[in-house]
Amino acid sequence: MATAKGEFNEYCDTLFSELTDIRGRVTQLIEGIEEMPVKSRIKLMEHVPHLEEIKKVIDWKLEIVGRVCPYDWKGFGPDVESTVSVEATETETAGGGYIGG
């Protein structure tokens, strides 16, 4: 039986993979336009800023996926830290500070 964490990691993997694939195809479209003969390229260059905007939105969505998926999710590959950088304390008490009044 699958666990909720496992299913969520699978969702993260699938979403990350799909968004990355779409981003790659948009990048190929832009590169294809830029490599066309001048006559064809002039007609299509007006679309490049729109395609670049789509890439930015996808990058933003990929960043969101990275934030909402579990910290031990490996979807970003080996270059991304999989551990937290702050050591856990032995006690879990609230810190001092303003308590109202």
Biopython code that builds the backbone (N, CA, C, O; Angstrom):
import numpy as np
from Bio.PDB.StructureBuilder import StructureBuilder

atoms = [
    (1, "MET", "N", (0.837, -1.178, 0.000)),
    (1, "MET", "CA", (0.000, 0.000, 0.000)),
    (1, "MET", "C", (0.880, 1.239, 0.000)),
    (1, "MET", "O", (1.837, 1.318, 0.771)),
    (2, "ALA", "N", (0.574, 2.198, -0.845)),
    (2, "ALA", "CA", (1.365, 3.414, -0.962)),
    (2, "ALA", "C", (1.079, 4.354, 0.199)),
    (2, "ALA", "O", (-0.039, 4.426, 0.710)),
    (3, "THR", "N", (2.102, 5.057, 0.592)),
    (3, "THR", "CA", (1.920, 6.036, 1.659)),
    (3, "THR", "C", (1.584, 7.385, 1.055)),
    (3, "THR", "O", (1.833, 7.638, -0.124)),
    (4, "ALA", "N", (1.013, 8.246, 1.883)),
    (4, "ALA", "CA", (0.676, 9.591, 1.401)),
    (4, "ALA", "C", (1.939, 10.332, 0.992)),
    (4, "ALA", "O", (1.946, 11.045, -0.011)),
    (5, "LYS", "N", (3.020, 10.165, 1.773)),
    (5, "LYS", "CA", (4.279, 10.821, 1.447)),
    (5, "LYS", "C", (4.804, 10.329, 0.105)),
    (5, "LYS", "O", (5.275, 11.121, -0.712)),
    (6, "GLY", "N", (4.721, 9.001, -0.124)),
    (6, "GLY", "CA", (5.173, 8.436, -1.383)),
    (6, "GLY", "C", (4.367, 8.952, -2.556)),
    (6, "GLY", "O", (4.920, 9.278, -3.607)),
    (7, "GLU", "N", (3.050, 9.025, -2.373)),
    (7, "GLU", "CA", (2.191, 9.545, -3.434)),
    (7, "GLU", "C", (2.491, 11.012, -3.708)),
    (7, "GLU", "O", (2.489, 11.444, -4.860)),
    (8, "PHE", "N", (2.752, 11.782, -2.647)),
    (8, "PHE", "CA", (3.050, 13.196, -2.833)),
    (8, "PHE", "C", (4.386, 13.370, -3.543)),
    (8, "PHE", "O", (4.529, 14.248, -4.393)),
    (9, "ASN", "N", (5.373, 12.527, -3.194)),
    (9, "ASN", "CA", (6.655, 12.585, -3.893)),
    (9, "ASN", "C", (6.489, 12.228, -5.362)),
    (9, "ASN", "O", (7.121, 12.836, -6.226)),
    (10, "GLU", "N", (5.632, 11.232, -5.653)),
    (10, "GLU", "CA", (5.359, 10.879, -7.046)),
    (10, "GLU", "C", (4.711, 12.050, -7.775)),
    (10, "GLU", "O", (5.045, 12.334, -8.926)),
    (11, "TYR", "N", (3.782, 12.727, -7.104)),
    (11, "TYR", "CA", (3.148, 13.915, -7.684)),
    (11, "TYR", "C", (4.211, 14.972, -7.978)),
    (11, "TYR", "O", (4.223, 15.561, -9.059)),
    (12, "CYS", "N", (5.096, 15.210, -7.020)),
    (12, "CYS", "CA", (6.154, 16.192, -7.210)),
    (12, "CYS", "C", (7.047, 15.811, -8.384)),
    (12, "CYS", "O", (7.400, 16.657, -9.206)),
    (13, "ASP", "N", (7.412, 14.525, -8.458)),
    (13, "ASP", "CA", (8.241, 14.053, -9.565)),
    (13, "ASP", "C", (7.559, 14.283, -10.909)),
    (13, "ASP", "O", (8.175, 14.774, -11.855)),
    (14, "THR", "N", (6.288, 13.925, -10.978)),
    (14, "THR", "CA", (5.542, 14.067, -12.224)),
    (14, "THR", "C", (5.402, 15.532, -12.625)),
    (14, "THR", "O", (5.646, 15.895, -13.776)),
    (15, "LEU", "N", (5.011, 16.363, -11.677)),
    (15, "LEU", "CA", (4.829, 17.782, -11.968)),
    (15, "LEU", "C", (6.139, 18.426, -12.381)),
    (15, "LEU", "O", (6.183, 19.180, -13.353)),
    (16, "PHE", "N", (7.212, 18.135, -11.647)),
    (16, "PHE", "CA", (8.519, 18.685, -11.990)),
    (16, "PHE", "C", (8.957, 18.244, -13.376)),
    (16, "PHE", "O", (9.467, 19.045, -14.159)),
    (17, "SER", "N", (8.754, 16.964, -13.677)),
    (17, "SER", "CA", (9.139, 16.421, -14.974)),
    (17, "SER", "C", (8.356, 17.079, -16.110)),
    (17, "SER", "O", (8.931, 17.473, -17.124)),
    (18, "GLU", "N", (7.047, 17.192, -15.932)),
    (18, "GLU", "CA", (6.198, 17.791, -16.973)),
    (18, "GLU", "C", (6.554, 19.258, -17.207)),
    (18, "GLU", "O", (6.687, 19.691, -18.352)),
    (19, "LEU", "N", (6.708, 20.019, -16.129)),
    (19, "LEU", "CA", (7.042, 21.436, -16.276)),
    (19, "LEU", "C", (8.412, 21.625, -16.920)),
    (19, "LEU", "O", (8.602, 22.516, -17.748)),
    (20, "THR", "N", (9.364, 20.777, -16.530)),
    (20, "THR", "CA", (10.698, 20.854, -17.121)),
    (20, "THR", "C", (10.648, 20.521, -18.609)),
    (20, "THR", "O", (11.340, 21.145, -19.413)),
    (21, "ASP", "N", (9.831, 19.541, -18.968)),
    (21, "ASP", "CA", (9.677, 19.164, -20.373)),
    (21, "ASP", "C", (9.058, 20.310, -21.181)),
    (21, "ASP", "O", (9.517, 20.616, -22.281)),
    (22, "ILE", "N", (8.035, 20.927, -20.642)),
    (22, "ILE", "CA", (7.389, 22.050, -21.333)),
    (22, "ILE", "C", (8.376, 23.196, -21.508)),
    (22, "ILE", "O", (8.444, 23.811, -22.572)),
    (23, "ARG", "N", (9.146, 23.478, -20.446)),
    (23, "ARG", "CA", (10.133, 24.554, -20.522)),
    (23, "ARG", "C", (11.155, 24.256, -21.618)),
    (23, "ARG", "O", (11.561, 25.153, -22.356)),
    (24, "GLY", "N", (11.564, 23.004, -21.718)),
    (24, "GLY", "CA", (12.520, 22.609, -22.751)),
    (24, "GLY", "C", (11.960, 22.797, -24.154)),
    (24, "GLY", "O", (12.669, 23.241, -25.057)),
    (25, "ARG", "N", (10.690, 22.460, -24.334)),
    (25, "ARG", "CA", (10.069, 22.627, -25.651)),
    (25, "ARG", "C", (9.923, 24.097, -26.019)),
    (25, "ARG", "O", (10.096, 24.463, -27.181)),
    (26, "VAL", "N", (9.606, 24.941, -25.045)),
    (26, "VAL", "CA", (9.523, 26.384, -25.303)),
    (26, "VAL", "C", (10.905, 26.921, -25.675)),
    (26, "VAL", "O", (11.033, 27.746, -26.579)),
    (27, "THR", "N", (11.929, 26.452, -24.978)),
    (27, "THR", "CA", (13.304, 26.860, -25.288)),
    (27, "THR", "C", (13.677, 26.446, -26.706)),
    (27, "THR", "O", (14.313, 27.210, -27.432)),
    (28, "GLN", "N", (13.284, 25.245, -27.099)),
    (28, "GLN", "CA", (13.558, 24.782, -28.467)),
    (28, "GLN", "C", (12.845, 25.648, -29.502)),
    (28, "GLN", "O", (13.392, 25.931, -30.568)),
    (29, "LEU", "N", (11.618, 26.068, -29.183)),
    (29, "LEU", "CA", (10.905, 26.964, -30.100)),
    (29, "LEU", "C", (11.662, 28.268, -30.289)),
    (29, "LEU", "O", (11.820, 28.741, -31.415)),
    (30, "ILE", "N", (12.128, 28.848, -29.197)),
    (30, "ILE", "CA", (12.871, 30.108, -29.265)),
    (30, "ILE", "C", (14.145, 29.923, -30.072)),
    (30, "ILE", "O", (14.452, 30.731, -30.949)),
    (31, "GLU", "N", (14.888, 28.859, -29.779)),
    (31, "GLU", "CA", (16.123, 28.595, -30.513)),
    (31, "GLU", "C", (15.846, 28.343, -31.990)),
    (31, "GLU", "O", (16.614, 28.766, -32.854)),
    (32, "GLY", "N", (14.740, 27.651, -32.277)),
    (32, "GLY", "CA", (14.368, 27.402, -33.670)),
    (32, "GLY", "C", (14.072, 28.682, -34.425)),
    (32, "GLY", "O", (14.459, 28.838, -35.584)),
    (33, "ILE", "N", (13.385, 29.593, -33.764)),
    (33, "ILE", "CA", (13.091, 30.888, -34.387)),
    (33, "ILE", "C", (14.384, 31.652, -34.644)),
    (33, "ILE", "O", (14.568, 32.234, -35.713)),
    (34, "GLU", "N", (15.276, 31.647, -33.658)),
    (34, "GLU", "CA", (16.529, 32.392, -33.787)),
    (34, "GLU", "C", (17.456, 31.810, -34.849)),
    (34, "GLU", "O", (18.330, 32.517, -35.351)),
    (35, "GLU", "N", (17.285, 30.543, -35.199)),
    (35, "GLU", "CA", (18.137, 29.894, -36.201)),
    (35, "GLU", "C", (17.528, 29.922, -37.603)),
    (35, "GLU", "O", (18.164, 29.470, -38.555)),
    (36, "MET", "N", (16.316, 30.441, -37.744)),
    (36, "MET", "CA", (15.645, 30.482, -39.050)),
    (36, "MET", "C", (16.318, 31.491, -39.976)),
    (36, "MET", "O", (17.036, 32.386, -39.530)),
    (37, "PRO", "N", (16.070, 31.326, -41.271)),
    (37, "PRO", "CA", (16.540, 32.340, -42.212)),
    (37, "PRO", "C", (15.927, 33.701, -41.861)),
    (37, "PRO", "O", (14.843, 33.774, -41.282)),
    (38, "VAL", "N", (16.622, 34.749, -42.211)),
    (38, "VAL", "CA", (16.226, 36.102, -41.807)),
    (38, "VAL", "C", (14.784, 36.425, -42.171)),
    (38, "VAL", "O", (14.061, 36.999, -41.356)),
    (39, "LYS", "N", (14.357, 36.077, -43.358)),
    (39, "LYS", "CA", (13.001, 36.416, -43.803)),
    (39, "LYS", "C", (11.937, 35.804, -42.885)),
    (39, "LYS", "O", (10.988, 36.484, -42.495)),
    (40, "SER", "N", (12.092, 34.554, -42.550)),
    (40, "SER", "CA", (11.142, 33.885, -41.661)),
    (40, "SER", "C", (11.286, 34.375, -40.227)),
    (40, "SER", "O", (10.296, 34.560, -39.519)),
    (41, "ARG", "N", (12.526, 34.584, -39.808)),
    (41, "ARG", "CA", (12.801, 35.000, -38.433)),
    (41, "ARG", "C", (12.167, 36.354, -38.126)),
    (41, "ARG", "O", (11.630, 36.548, -37.035)),
    (42, "ILE", "N", (12.220, 37.282, -39.059)),
    (42, "ILE", "CA", (11.650, 38.617, -38.847)),
    (42, "ILE", "C", (10.161, 38.520, -38.528)),
    (42, "ILE", "O", (9.657, 39.247, -37.672)),
    (43, "LYS", "N", (9.465, 37.631, -39.212)),
    (43, "LYS", "CA", (8.027, 37.478, -38.980)),
    (43, "LYS", "C", (7.724, 36.886, -37.606)),
    (43, "LYS", "O", (6.695, 37.207, -37.012)),
    (44, "LEU", "N", (8.603, 36.031, -37.096)),
    (44, "LEU", "CA", (8.329, 35.310, -35.861)),
    (44, "LEU", "C", (9.005, 35.898, -34.623)),
    (44, "LEU", "O", (8.670, 35.497, -33.508)),
    (45, "MET", "N", (9.940, 36.827, -34.778)),
    (45, "MET", "CA", (10.665, 37.381, -33.632)),
    (45, "MET", "C", (9.743, 38.079, -32.638)),
    (45, "MET", "O", (10.075, 38.175, -31.456)),
    (46, "GLU", "N", (8.599, 38.565, -33.091)),
    (46, "GLU", "CA", (7.674, 39.217, -32.162)),
    (46, "GLU", "C", (7.093, 38.235, -31.138)),
    (46, "GLU", "O", (6.568, 38.649, -30.104)),
    (47, "HIS", "N", (7.190, 36.946, -31.429)),
    (47, "HIS", "CA", (6.682, 35.934, -30.503)),
    (47, "HIS", "C", (7.696, 35.561, -29.419)),
    (47, "HIS", "O", (7.317, 35.025, -28.378)),
    (48, "VAL", "N", (8.969, 35.839, -29.653)),
    (48, "VAL", "CA", (10.017, 35.448, -28.712)),
    (48, "VAL", "C", (9.798, 36.046, -27.321)),
    (48, "VAL", "O", (9.933, 35.312, -26.342)),
    (49, "PRO", "N", (9.467, 37.338, -27.174)),
    (49, "PRO", "CA", (9.231, 37.852, -25.816)),
    (49, "PRO", "C", (8.098, 37.118, -25.088)),
    (49, "PRO", "O", (8.167, 36.917, -23.875)),
    (50, "HIS", "N", (7.075, 36.727, -25.815)),
    (50, "HIS", "CA", (5.967, 35.985, -25.204)),
    (50, "HIS", "C", (6.430, 34.596, -24.758)),
    (50, "HIS", "O", (6.051, 34.124, -23.687)),
    (51, "LEU", "N", (7.240, 33.955, -25.574)),
    (51, "LEU", "CA", (7.775, 32.643, -25.213)),
    (51, "LEU", "C", (8.720, 32.752, -24.018)),
    (51, "LEU", "O", (8.733, 31.878, -23.152)),
    (52, "GLU", "N", (9.515, 33.833, -23.971)),
    (52, "GLU", "CA", (10.398, 34.053, -22.821)),
    (52, "GLU", "C", (9.573, 34.252, -21.550)),
    (52, "GLU", "O", (9.968, 33.794, -20.478)),
    (53, "GLU", "N", (8.439, 34.928, -21.661)),
    (53, "GLU", "CA", (7.556, 35.124, -20.510)),
    (53, "GLU", "C", (6.979, 33.788, -20.034)),
    (53, "GLU", "O", (6.851, 33.553, -18.832)),
    (54, "ILE", "N", (6.639, 32.932, -20.969)),
    (54, "ILE", "CA", (6.147, 31.598, -20.602)),
    (54, "ILE", "C", (7.229, 30.836, -19.834)),
    (54, "ILE", "O", (6.933, 30.169, -18.842)),
    (55, "LYS", "N", (8.485, 30.933, -20.291)),
    (55, "LYS", "CA", (9.584, 30.283, -19.580)),
    (55, "LYS", "C", (9.721, 30.820, -18.156)),
    (55, "LYS", "O", (9.969, 30.055, -17.224)),
    (56, "LYS", "N", (9.561, 32.126, -17.986)),
    (56, "LYS", "CA", (9.655, 32.719, -16.644)),
    (56, "LYS", "C", (8.548, 32.203, -15.731)),
    (56, "LYS", "O", (8.783, 31.934, -14.553)),
    (57, "VAL", "N", (7.339, 32.067, -16.279)),
    (57, "VAL", "CA", (6.225, 31.543, -15.485)),
    (57, "VAL", "C", (6.502, 30.096, -15.092)),
    (57, "VAL", "O", (6.252, 29.706, -13.952)),
    (58, "ILE", "N", (7.014, 29.306, -16.018)),
    (58, "ILE", "CA", (7.334, 27.911, -15.711)),
    (58, "ILE", "C", (8.435, 27.845, -14.653)),
    (58, "ILE", "O", (8.360, 27.026, -13.736)),
    (59, "ASP", "N", (9.455, 28.696, -14.771)),
    (59, "ASP", "CA", (10.511, 28.729, -13.755)),
    (59, "ASP", "C", (9.927, 29.054, -12.379)),
    (59, "ASP", "O", (10.321, 28.462, -11.375)),
    (60, "TRP", "N", (8.996, 29.989, -12.344)),
    (60, "TRP", "CA", (8.333, 30.363, -11.101)),
    (60, "TRP", "C", (7.554, 29.181, -10.534)),
    (60, "TRP", "O", (7.595, 28.924, -9.331)),
    (61, "LYS", "N", (6.844, 28.463, -11.401)),
    (61, "LYS", "CA", (6.087, 27.288, -10.961)),
    (61, "LYS", "C", (7.026, 26.187, -10.458)),
    (61, "LYS", "O", (6.713, 25.507, -9.480)),
    (62, "LEU", "N", (8.169, 26.008, -11.116)),
    (62, "LEU", "CA", (9.145, 25.022, -10.659)),
    (62, "LEU", "C", (9.690, 25.395, -9.281)),
    (62, "LEU", "O", (9.940, 24.524, -8.447)),
    (63, "GLU", "N", (9.870, 26.680, -9.054)),
    (63, "GLU", "CA", (10.319, 27.132, -7.735)),
    (63, "GLU", "C", (9.265, 26.820, -6.672)),
    (63, "GLU", "O", (9.599, 26.404, -5.563)),
    (64, "ILE", "N", (8.007, 27.021, -7.013)),
    (64, "ILE", "CA", (6.918, 26.711, -6.084)),
    (64, "ILE", "C", (6.894, 25.218, -5.778)),
    (64, "ILE", "O", (6.725, 24.826, -4.624)),
    (65, "VAL", "N", (7.062, 24.385, -6.798)),
    (65, "VAL", "CA", (7.092, 22.935, -6.592)),
    (65, "VAL", "C", (8.208, 22.587, -5.609)),
    (65, "VAL", "O", (8.022, 21.755, -4.721)),
    (66, "GLY", "N", (9.352, 23.218, -5.768)),
    (66, "GLY", "CA", (10.471, 22.964, -4.871)),
    (66, "GLY", "C", (10.191, 23.362, -3.441)),
    (66, "GLY", "O", (10.770, 22.796, -2.513)),
    (67, "ARG", "N", (9.310, 24.329, -3.250)),
    (67, "ARG", "CA", (9.002, 24.789, -1.896)),
    (67, "ARG", "C", (7.889, 23.975, -1.236)),
    (67, "ARG", "O", (7.893, 23.809, -0.016)),
    (68, "VAL", "N", (6.953, 23.473, -2.006)),
    (68, "VAL", "CA", (5.829, 22.747, -1.407)),
    (68, "VAL", "C", (6.072, 21.252, -1.289)),
    (68, "VAL", "O", (5.388, 20.578, -0.519)),
    (69, "CYS", "N", (7.023, 20.727, -2.027)),
    (69, "CYS", "CA", (7.318, 19.305, -1.943)),
    (69, "CYS", "C", (8.158, 19.041, -0.694)),
    (69, "CYS", "O", (8.835, 19.948, -0.209)),
    (70, "PRO", "N", (8.125, 17.832, -0.173)),
    (70, "PRO", "CA", (8.857, 17.507, 1.054)),
    (70, "PRO", "C", (10.341, 17.829, 0.935)),
    (70, "PRO", "O", (10.914, 17.775, -0.154)),
    (71, "TYR", "N", (10.960, 18.165, 2.071)),
    (71, "TYR", "CA", (12.365, 18.561, 2.043)),
    (71, "TYR", "C", (13.274, 17.441, 1.560)),
    (71, "TYR", "O", (14.367, 17.712, 1.061)),
    (72, "ASP", "N", (12.849, 16.187, 1.697)),
    (72, "ASP", "CA", (13.691, 15.082, 1.254)),
    (72, "ASP", "C", (13.387, 14.639, -0.175)),
    (72, "ASP", "O", (13.915, 13.627, -0.637)),
    (73, "TRP", "N", (12.545, 15.387, -0.874)),
    (73, "TRP", "CA", (12.230, 15.084, -2.269)),
    (73, "TRP", "C", (13.472, 15.314, -3.115)),
    (73, "TRP", "O", (14.144, 16.333, -2.953)),
    (74, "LYS", "N", (13.786, 14.408, -3.996)),
    (74, "LYS", "CA", (15.027, 14.454, -4.774)),
    (74, "LYS", "C", (14.828, 14.958, -6.202)),
    (74, "LYS", "O", (15.722, 14.781, -7.031)),
    (75, "GLY", "N", (13.712, 15.566, -6.516)),
    (75, "GLY", "CA", (13.400, 15.945, -7.884)),
    (75, "GLY", "C", (14.352, 16.908, -8.547)),
    (75, "GLY", "O", (14.450, 16.931, -9.774)),
    (76, "PHE", "N", (15.064, 17.711, -7.757)),
    (76, "PHE", "CA", (15.961, 18.683, -8.363)),
    (76, "PHE", "C", (17.313, 18.104, -8.723)),
    (76, "PHE", "O", (18.120, 18.779, -9.362)),
    (77, "GLY", "N", (17.575, 16.881, -8.331)),
    (77, "GLY", "CA", (18.827, 16.237, -8.685)),
    (77, "GLY", "C", (19.879, 16.368, -7.600)),
    (77, "GLY", "O", (19.609, 16.886, -6.516)),
    (78, "PRO", "N", (21.084, 15.895, -7.900)),
    (78, "PRO", "CA", (22.135, 15.814, -6.887)),
    (78, "PRO", "C", (22.729, 17.161, -6.480)),
    (78, "PRO", "O", (23.404, 17.237, -5.453)),
    (79, "ASP", "N", (22.501, 18.216, -7.244)),
    (79, "ASP", "CA", (23.102, 19.508, -6.944)),
    (79, "ASP", "C", (22.385, 20.269, -5.849)),
    (79, "ASP", "O", (22.891, 21.285, -5.373)),
    (80, "VAL", "N", (21.221, 19.801, -5.440)),
    (80, "VAL", "CA", (20.432, 20.507, -4.444)),
    (80, "VAL", "C", (20.587, 19.813, -3.101)),
    (80, "VAL", "O", (20.525, 18.587, -3.008)),
    (81, "GLU", "N", (20.791, 20.621, -2.057)),
    (81, "GLU", "CA", (20.918, 20.056, -0.720)),
    (81, "GLU", "C", (19.645, 19.345, -0.320)),
    (81, "GLU", "O", (18.544, 19.829, -0.581)),
    (82, "SER", "N", (19.797, 18.200, 0.311)),
    (82, "SER", "CA", (18.624, 17.471, 0.775)),
    (82, "SER", "C", (18.507, 17.505, 2.289)),
    (82, "SER", "O", (17.650, 16.835, 2.866)),
    (83, "THR", "N", (19.362, 18.280, 2.927)),
    (83, "THR", "CA", (19.305, 18.404, 4.372)),
    (83, "THR", "C", (19.081, 19.851, 4.749)),
    (83, "THR", "O", (19.350, 20.759, 3.963)),
    (84, "VAL", "N", (18.592, 20.057, 5.941)),
    (84, "VAL", "CA", (18.400, 21.428, 6.401)),
    (84, "VAL", "C", (19.727, 21.953, 6.920)),
    (84, "VAL", "O", (20.565, 21.180, 7.386)),
    (85, "SER", "N", (19.920, 23.252, 6.843)),
    (85, "SER", "CA", (21.196, 23.824, 7.236)),
    (85, "SER", "C", (21.203, 24.332, 8.671)),
    (85, "SER", "O", (22.229, 24.822, 9.142)),
    (86, "VAL", "N", (20.082, 24.225, 9.372)),
    (86, "VAL", "CA", (19.996, 24.674, 10.753)),
    (86, "VAL", "C", (19.885, 23.451, 11.650)),
    (86, "VAL", "O", (19.028, 22.591, 11.443)),
    (87, "GLU", "N", (20.756, 23.381, 12.644)),
    (87, "GLU", "CA", (20.711, 22.242, 13.548)),
    (87, "GLU", "C", (19.491, 22.314, 14.452)),
    (87, "GLU", "O", (19.094, 23.393, 14.893)),
    (88, "ALA", "N", (18.906, 21.167, 14.720)),
    (88, "ALA", "CA", (17.765, 21.100, 15.624)),
    (88, "ALA", "C", (18.256, 21.190, 17.059)),
    (88, "ALA", "O", (19.315, 20.662, 17.397)),
    (89, "THR", "N", (17.484, 21.857, 17.894)),
    (89, "THR", "CA", (17.835, 21.936, 19.303)),
    (89, "THR", "C", (17.183, 20.778, 20.040)),
    (89, "THR", "O", (16.233, 20.166, 19.552)),
    (90, "GLU", "N", (17.701, 20.491, 21.210)),
    (90, "GLU", "CA", (17.156, 19.372, 21.973)),
    (90, "GLU", "C", (15.817, 19.700, 22.606)),
    (90, "GLU", "O", (15.004, 18.803, 22.827)),
    (91, "THR", "N", (15.578, 20.951, 22.898)),
    (91, "THR", "CA", (14.309, 21.339, 23.510)),
    (91, "THR", "C", (13.477, 22.097, 22.504)),
    (91, "THR", "O", (14.007, 22.778, 21.626)),
    (92, "GLU", "N", (12.207, 21.976, 22.634)),
    (92, "GLU", "CA", (11.300, 22.654, 21.716)),
    (92, "GLU", "C", (10.446, 23.646, 22.491)),
    (92, "GLU", "O", (9.226, 23.504, 22.571)),
    (93, "THR", "N", (11.096, 24.641, 23.054)),
    (93, "THR", "CA", (10.350, 25.652, 23.799)),
    (93, "THR", "C", (10.330, 26.923, 22.988)),
    (93, "THR", "O", (11.210, 27.167, 22.162)),
    (94, "ALA", "N", (9.335, 27.717, 23.229)),
    (94, "ALA", "CA", (9.232, 28.997, 22.564)),
    (94, "ALA", "C", (10.296, 29.928, 23.093)),
    (94, "ALA", "O", (10.611, 29.923, 24.283)),
    (95, "GLY", "N", (10.848, 30.729, 22.196)),
    (95, "GLY", "CA", (11.858, 31.682, 22.593)),
    (95, "GLY", "C", (11.236, 32.858, 23.354)),
    (95, "GLY", "O", (10.035, 33.116, 23.280)),
    (96, "GLY", "N", (12.096, 33.547, 24.076)),
    (96, "GLY", "CA", (11.634, 34.730, 24.800)),
    (96, "GLY", "C", (11.292, 35.844, 23.833)),
    (96, "GLY", "O", (11.659, 35.798, 22.658)),
    (97, "GLY", "N", (10.612, 36.807, 24.316)),
    (97, "GLY", "CA", (10.272, 37.931, 23.473)),
    (97, "GLY", "C", (9.022, 38.611, 23.962)),
    (97, "GLY", "O", (8.581, 38.382, 25.088)),
    (98, "TYR", "N", (8.469, 39.417, 23.152)),
    (98, "TYR", "CA", (7.266, 40.167, 23.516)),
    (98, "TYR", "C", (6.103, 39.204, 23.711)),
    (98, "TYR", "O", (5.826, 38.382, 22.837)),
    (99, "ILE", "N", (5.432, 39.296, 24.828)),
    (99, "ILE", "CA", (4.299, 38.407, 25.098)),
    (99, "ILE", "C", (2.984, 39.172, 25.204)),
    (99, "ILE", "O", (1.974, 38.635, 25.661)),
    (100, "GLY", "N", (3.009, 40.392, 24.791)),
    (100, "GLY", "CA", (1.790, 41.186, 24.793)),
    (100, "GLY", "C", (1.630, 41.988, 26.068)),
    (100, "GLY", "O", (2.408, 41.859, 27.014)),
    (101, "GLY", "N", (0.614, 42.807, 26.067)),
    (101, "GLY", "CA", (0.359, 43.541, 27.292)),
    (101, "GLY", "C", (0.375, 45.011, 27.127)),
    (101, "GLY", "O", (0.173, 45.743, 28.096)),
]
sb = StructureBuilder()
sb.init_structure("model")
sb.init_model(0)
sb.init_chain("A")
sb.init_seg("    ")
for serial, (resi, resn, name, xyz) in enumerate(atoms, 1):
    if name == "N":
        sb.init_residue(resn, " ", resi, " ")
    sb.init_atom(name, np.array(xyz, "f"), 0.0, 1.0, " ", f" {name:<3s}", serial, name[0])
structure = sb.get_structure()
